Amino acid sequence: MTLVAAFRCRDGGILLCADREENDGYAKKEVDKIYHFSCESPKGSKAICEFFIAGSGPSKTIGKAYIAICNSLRNAAESGVNLATEHKSYIENALTEIHEQDAKILKRWGMNLLVVVAPHIPGNSPQLYRTEKAELCPEALYAAEGNGQIISNYLASRLYTHGLQKPALAALAAFIFREVEYSRVGVGLGLDMWFIHEGDKSRNEIPPIPAAEIQAGVPSLKDAVYSYWERHLVVPDWINIPLAGSGQPGRAN
């Protein structure tokens, strides 16, 4: 079980996050769940596009999908394909191959990926996709996959706004993963946070220990709500007026 989530940064970059728990039904262990590779120009002089993949589902199948996507894209790059604009069909072809190979496994468990495509082209922001089987579906602002997806997307729908400063966005992501860990089995053992092309064409990785520091500094949902209510809660006066004949509070007739 896994939770992966991504959020659009203020300047157009992507914050990609994943928990670290892998559970085979017998034991838990920490694993890296964010895959990354670069495709170079045909002459091999410099990277022309970076790709980031994180997903939920059978770990071996996700690993196979990563290798298949990597090979498909690198072969395309060597043939002179402009992957900044023409990556979609190559990724989908690789995913189709994996879904055919592991059809029995995926029928039982399913596999859902988040894919970030980050071209090294001035003025181009990274593109965010989630998968539906072998299809890439673009997402503009945020997406989540895995155990806790509904909680993550709900909290993001209430708290995320495009334009959050980097510290606020990091705190929001850390808060969401902590709330999911409290609520769902199989999500935990740390958090990886990667800022992709946030401000430039670089990558800023926040490993589990610094990510835990961010989580420790974010109030719990209960504390945040009740501390705000202490100063701002307004309840109508009739709440303390007994209903006629019942002895219970309610609106007076």
C-alpha positions as CSV (number, residue, x, y, z in Angstrom):
1,M,0.0,0.0,0.0
2,T,1.2,3.4,-0.9
3,L,0.3,7.1,-1.2
4,V,1.9,9.2,-3.9
5,A,0.9,12.8,-4.5
6,A,2.0,15.8,-6.6
7,F,1.2,19.5,-6.3
8,R,1.9,22.4,-8.7
9,C,4.4,24.9,-7.3
10,R,4.0,28.7,-7.4
11,D,6.4,29.1,-10.3
12,G,5.0,26.1,-12.3
13,G,7.3,23.4,-11.0
14,I,6.0,20.2,-9.3
15,L,6.3,18.9,-5.8
16,L,6.2,15.1,-6.0
17,C,5.8,13.1,-2.8
18,A,5.7,9.5,-1.7
19,D,5.6,7.6,1.5
20,R,8.2,4.9,2.1
21,E,6.4,1.9,3.5
22,E,6.4,-1.4,1.6
23,N,4.3,-4.2,3.1
24,D,4.3,-7.7,1.8
25,G,1.7,-8.9,4.3
26,Y,4.4,-10.3,6.6
27,A,6.8,-7.4,7.2
28,K,7.3,-3.7,6.6
29,K,10.4,-2.1,5.1
30,E,11.4,1.4,3.9
31,V,11.9,1.8,0.1
32,D,12.4,4.6,-2.3
33,K,9.3,5.0,-4.5
34,I,10.2,7.9,-6.7
35,Y,12.0,6.9,-9.9
36,H,14.0,9.4,-12.0
37,F,15.9,9.4,-15.3
38,S,17.0,11.8,-18.0
39,C,17.0,11.5,-21.7
40,E,19.9,13.1,-23.6
41,S,20.0,14.7,-27.0
42,P,21.0,12.3,-29.9
43,K,24.6,13.5,-29.6
44,G,24.6,12.9,-25.9
45,S,25.8,16.4,-25.1
46,K,23.1,17.3,-22.5
47,A,19.9,16.2,-20.9
48,I,16.9,17.4,-22.9
49,C,14.1,16.1,-20.7
50,E,13.7,14.6,-17.2
51,F,11.1,12.1,-16.2
52,F,9.8,11.2,-12.7
53,I,7.6,8.3,-11.8
54,A,5.9,7.3,-8.6
55,G,3.1,4.9,-8.2
56,S,0.9,2.6,-6.1
57,G,0.5,-1.1,-6.8
58,P,2.7,-4.2,-7.0
59,S,6.3,-3.0,-6.5
60,K,7.8,-5.4,-9.0
61,T,5.3,-4.4,-11.7
62,I,6.0,-0.7,-11.0
63,G,9.7,-1.4,-11.3
64,K,9.1,-3.2,-14.7
65,A,7.0,-0.3,-15.8
66,Y,9.8,2.2,-15.0
67,I,12.3,0.2,-17.0
68,A,9.9,-0.2,-19.9
69,I,9.1,3.5,-20.0
70,C,12.8,4.4,-19.6
71,N,13.8,2.2,-22.5
72,S,11.0,3.4,-24.7
73,L,11.8,7.1,-24.2
74,R,15.6,6.7,-24.6
75,N,15.1,4.8,-27.8
76,A,12.9,7.6,-29.0
77,A,15.4,10.3,-28.0
78,E,18.2,8.4,-29.9
79,S,16.0,8.5,-33.0
80,G,15.7,12.3,-32.7
81,V,12.1,12.5,-31.3
82,N,11.3,15.7,-29.4
83,L,10.3,14.2,-26.1
84,A,9.2,17.6,-24.7
85,T,6.1,17.4,-26.9
86,E,6.0,13.8,-28.1
87,H,6.5,11.7,-25.0
88,K,2.9,10.6,-24.4
89,S,2.5,7.8,-26.9
90,Y,5.9,6.3,-26.0
91,I,5.0,6.2,-22.3
92,E,1.5,4.7,-23.1
93,N,3.0,2.1,-25.4
94,A,5.4,1.0,-22.6
95,L,2.5,0.9,-20.1
96,T,0.3,-1.1,-22.5
97,E,3.1,-3.7,-22.8
98,I,3.4,-4.0,-19.0
99,H,-0.4,-4.3,-18.6
100,E,-0.4,-7.2,-21.1
101,Q,2.6,-8.9,-19.4
102,D,1.2,-8.6,-15.9
103,A,-2.5,-8.7,-16.6
104,K,-3.3,-11.3,-14.0
105,I,-1.4,-9.5,-11.2
106,L,-2.9,-6.1,-12.2
107,K,-6.4,-7.5,-12.4
108,R,-6.1,-8.3,-8.7
109,W,-4.1,-5.4,-7.4
110,G,-4.1,-2.6,-10.0
111,M,-1.3,-0.1,-10.7
112,N,-1.6,3.7,-10.8
113,L,1.2,6.1,-11.5
114,L,2.0,9.8,-11.3
115,V,4.3,10.9,-14.1
116,V,6.1,14.2,-14.3
117,V,7.8,15.3,-17.6
118,A,10.2,18.1,-17.1
119,P,11.7,19.5,-20.4
120,H,15.0,21.4,-20.2
121,I,13.5,24.2,-22.4
122,P,13.3,27.8,-21.3
123,G,9.7,28.8,-20.5
124,N,8.5,25.2,-20.3
125,S,7.0,24.0,-17.0
126,P,6.9,20.3,-16.0
127,Q,3.8,18.4,-17.1
128,L,1.9,16.3,-14.6
129,Y,0.0,13.1,-15.5
130,R,-1.8,10.3,-13.6
131,T,-2.5,7.0,-15.3
132,E,-5.7,5.1,-15.9
133,K,-4.4,1.7,-16.9
134,A,-2.1,2.5,-19.8
135,E,-3.5,6.0,-20.5
136,L,-1.8,9.2,-19.4
137,C,-4.3,11.8,-18.0
138,P,-3.1,15.4,-17.6
139,E,-3.6,17.1,-14.3
140,A,-3.2,20.8,-13.9
141,L,-2.7,21.5,-10.2
142,Y,-2.6,18.3,-8.0
143,A,-3.2,14.6,-8.1
144,A,-2.8,11.6,-5.8
145,E,-2.8,7.8,-6.2
146,G,-2.9,4.9,-3.8
147,N,-4.2,4.2,-0.4
148,G,-5.5,7.5,1.0
149,Q,-6.1,9.0,-2.4
150,I,-9.6,10.2,-1.4
151,I,-8.3,11.8,1.8
152,S,-5.4,13.5,0.0
153,N,-7.5,14.9,-2.8
154,Y,-10.2,16.0,-0.3
155,L,-7.7,17.9,1.9
156,A,-6.0,19.4,-1.3
157,S,-9.4,20.5,-2.6
158,R,-10.0,22.4,0.7
159,L,-6.5,23.7,1.4
160,Y,-4.4,23.9,-1.8
161,T,-4.4,27.1,-3.9
162,H,-2.0,27.7,-6.8
163,G,0.5,30.2,-5.8
164,L,1.4,28.9,-2.3
165,Q,5.0,29.9,-1.3
166,K,7.4,27.0,-1.1
167,P,7.4,26.6,2.7
168,A,3.5,26.6,2.8
169,L,3.3,24.0,0.0
170,A,5.9,21.8,1.7
171,A,3.9,22.1,5.0
172,L,0.6,21.3,3.2
173,A,2.1,18.1,1.6
174,A,3.6,17.0,4.9
175,F,0.3,17.6,6.7
176,I,-1.7,15.6,4.1
177,F,0.7,12.6,4.3
178,R,0.6,12.7,8.1
179,E,-3.2,12.8,8.2
180,V,-3.4,9.9,5.7
181,E,-0.9,7.9,7.8
182,Y,-3.1,8.4,10.9
183,S,-6.2,7.3,8.9
184,R,-5.1,4.5,6.6
185,V,-3.1,1.3,7.0
186,G,0.0,0.8,4.9
187,V,1.0,4.4,4.5
188,G,4.0,5.6,6.5
189,L,7.7,4.9,7.4
190,G,8.7,8.3,6.3
191,L,8.1,10.7,3.4
192,D,10.2,11.7,0.4
193,M,9.5,15.2,-1.1
194,W,11.0,16.3,-4.5
195,F,10.7,19.8,-5.8
196,I,11.1,19.5,-9.6
197,H,12.1,22.5,-11.6
198,E,11.0,24.7,-8.7
199,G,12.5,28.1,-9.8
200,D,14.9,26.7,-12.3
201,K,15.8,23.4,-14.0
202,S,17.2,21.8,-10.9
203,R,15.8,19.3,-8.4
204,N,15.6,19.8,-4.7
205,E,15.1,16.5,-2.7
206,I,13.9,16.6,0.9
207,P,14.6,13.2,2.4
208,P,12.7,11.5,5.3
209,I,14.4,13.1,8.3
210,P,14.0,16.8,7.1
211,A,10.5,15.9,5.9
212,A,9.7,14.7,9.4
213,E,10.9,18.0,10.8
214,I,8.4,19.8,8.5
215,Q,5.6,17.4,9.7
216,A,6.6,18.1,13.4
217,G,6.1,21.8,12.9
218,V,2.6,21.5,11.4
219,P,-0.3,21.5,13.9
220,S,-2.6,18.5,13.9
221,L,-6.0,18.8,12.2
222,K,-7.7,18.8,15.6
223,D,-5.4,21.4,17.1
224,A,-5.6,23.7,14.0
225,V,-9.4,23.6,13.9
226,Y,-10.1,24.0,17.7
227,S,-7.5,26.7,18.2
228,Y,-9.2,28.7,15.4
229,W,-12.7,28.0,16.7
230,E,-11.7,29.4,20.1
231,R,-11.2,32.8,18.5
232,H,-13.7,32.8,15.6
233,L,-16.5,30.3,16.3
234,V,-20.0,31.9,16.2
235,V,-22.9,29.8,17.4
236,P,-26.5,31.2,17.5
237,D,-27.9,31.9,21.0
238,W,-30.9,29.6,20.5
239,I,-28.6,26.6,20.8
240,N,-29.0,26.8,24.6
241,I,-32.8,27.4,24.7
242,P,-34.7,24.2,25.6
243,L,-37.3,22.9,23.1
244,A,-40.8,23.1,24.4
245,G,-41.7,20.0,26.4
246,S,-38.4,18.2,25.6
247,G,-35.9,19.7,28.0
248,Q,-33.4,19.6,25.1
249,P,-31.7,22.7,23.6
250,G,-33.0,23.9,20.3
251,R,-34.7,26.8,18.5
252,A,-37.6,28.3,20.5
253,N,-41.0,28.4,18.8
